[in-house]
Amino acid sequence: MGKEKLPDGWKWRKLSDAAKIIMGQSPPGTSYNQKGDGEPFLQGKAEFGEISPNNIQYTTEPKKMAPMGSVLISVRAPVGDVNVSNMDYCIGRGLASISLCNGDNLFLYYLLQYLKPELENNSTGSTFKSISKSHLSNLVIPIPPLDVQQEIVIKIHNQIEEIKRIKERVEGNLKAASDLNNAYLKGIFEEVITQNYPVIKLKKLTSKIGSGSTPRGGKSVYLDEGIPFVRSMNVHFNSFKKEGLAHVSKEIDASMKNTRVRKDDVLLNITGASIGRVCVVPDEMCPANVNQHVSIIRTNKDLIPQYLSYYISNPNCQKFIMASESGATRQALTKTKIENFDIPLPPFETQQQIVEQLNEINELSKILMNQINSQLEAVNKLPASILNEIFGKYEIPEKV
């Protein structure tokens, strides 16, 4: 279907002809303070939604001021994120303030959300992508009459609010499914503990506990194919995700043979926000290597790897992990702490029965979670679809 012409009364305008653009300029660093002295100073990106108080400092030497109600847009990575200023701000060089001269700034806010992909595609810079004032000024935008702008704002706002309500329900379903799975895990292992099976330190049930390392050169030596190189992003609760999986050459793998992953090894994230996530490495991933954020746990003949993975992922063990983390600036699990995990050890046959039972529950949970995540993905696409329906149907002229 071809593009439409603008309705009567609408006009194409360069952004600089329809709006006032103020590019941010950071005040002297010595003028910043957290005490509330001076003008509120906003730097960094302009996030969708409300401006976080954590992003606000104050300056006694303000430079470029964004008036309340203007649209704030990130002009350095991440390019194109927008917000509406809820007070007068001094803005840093990563931001710009845009106000329609004769129009509704909420209309501009939604229009710039729609234009974000175009801004990202036309940003420049090798390390930090950015857009210039010249590029912003030459953006060609449709300007309807003010009453039409306000009708569009109300229509989009109402639809976005309904999408938020739908998203909350879907996210609630996702949490309920996760809580149900965790409750089942917790119940199983609380029952195990009541049976008074021997509780043994993990170091006595393993032949190896150790973390990997990152090869010299870091990401620059990663390949699209080769020996799998596992990072914490790949290790999830009783699930291995291949998205983002890196690879290294055979030569690099040979130099890292002490951190090589074998069939049936348990992988445990030991640092950062994903600390405690655990799974058994899939057979098809072996041989592989891991980086320093992932620990390899190799069980002996008395402990089934899948049993250990499920045990570590149960909420009671996760609570213990979070309570025992170390590190001044980040979460971390040391080798000593892992070695001293207390593991309730049923007979081998009982471990097998528990694993089979939890495998079945885990598969059903994955199916349910995938269905809900698909719903959530579809919901997340709705705002862009609404904006495209309103703004994307018009043929942009080559010249204005």
C-alpha angles and dihedrals in degrees: 000000000000125000120266130236118245115274119252112285094027120111137195113233138172108247091241090056093050102037146032111247121200116186112209124248122191116234120230111299092233090063096063120105140162095215097086095252112149130351123345108259122205122193137163123039127345102236124210110259127018121357108252117237086224089070094055124094129161132241133196091201106052118186116178116021125203112207121231111272095026120127113253115208131184110240094179126054120335084045121202104019107143140196138165116250111244093193140006109293137187101224129208126229093270091067139060130198119219127187126180109236094217108010151063113292091207087061088053090047092057092041092054090048087057091048095050095101090051091050092048092049092051097044118115137209134085100232104022117023114221143168123224130228087246092059092046091047092053096049107124111222135176115245115197123188113286095253090053090048089055092047089052091049092052092047093050093043093053092048093046091050090052090049089052090054091049091047091051090053093048092046088049089054090049092052092046091053091049092046091050092053092047091048090053092049091047092049094050094053095041085057089049090054092051089059091069095231114170114279111218133184111253092235088067092053098050140067094202139024115170144123130239133235139230114250119243108275094034115210092001090074096047116116135201089233135023133069111358113251109201122211131182091264088068096052115082133159105300088330134093116211119203095197108117093009110163127208135207134199124267089249093057090044090053090053089053098047092130090064097043117136119231134197112288095016115147114230118208126184107229105180141041133013093324094056112146098026107136141179143153112259112251114247092238091060093063130137093041142138133226135213127237094272093065127067124211114219115189112191127210126232094279097061125059110220094222090051090054092048092051092045094052091047095053113109096246093055091043089054089053091050093051091048093050100046117129136198130093098236105023143021114270141168116209125214090247092055091050092048089055097053108130109232121193104221119205120183114289093254091053090050089054092051091050091049093050091049093048093044089059093048091045092053092049089047092051091052091050094044092048090052092050093045089052089054090049091049090052091048091050090057094054099083092055089047091053093049091047091050090056103035105020100066097074126090109238111222120233091229133029 
